[in-house]
Amino acid sequence: MCEWFQTAAQQGDPHAKASLGARYETGHGVGRIAPKAFQGYRKAEEQGSAVAQNETP
């Protein structure tokens, strides 16, 4: 499942970017890597993702 999110995020899907950020934050399916979580949220936020806007400090 994580590979799908990575592929979709690379293709520009903001929901996938936010979901990938959440996975890196929680370690669900990937290792917990805070900088990657922040990066995923930030990129999704830049594309207008409401989910990411709530997660990005």
C-alpha positions, 0 to 999 in steps of 0.5 A, a space after each residue: 500500500 505504501 508503494 501506491 502512496 509513493 507513486 501517487 505522491 510522485 505524480 502530484 496527488 495531494 491526498 497521497 502526499 498527506 497520507 504518506 506524511 501521516 505514514 512517516 509520522 506514525 511509522 505505519 508501513 514505513 519507518 518513523 521519519 519526522 522530516 519526511 512526514 513534514 515534507 509530505 504534509 508541506 507538499 500537500 499543503 502547498 497544493 491546498 490539502 485541508 488534511 495537510 493544513 491541519 497537520 503542518 505546524 
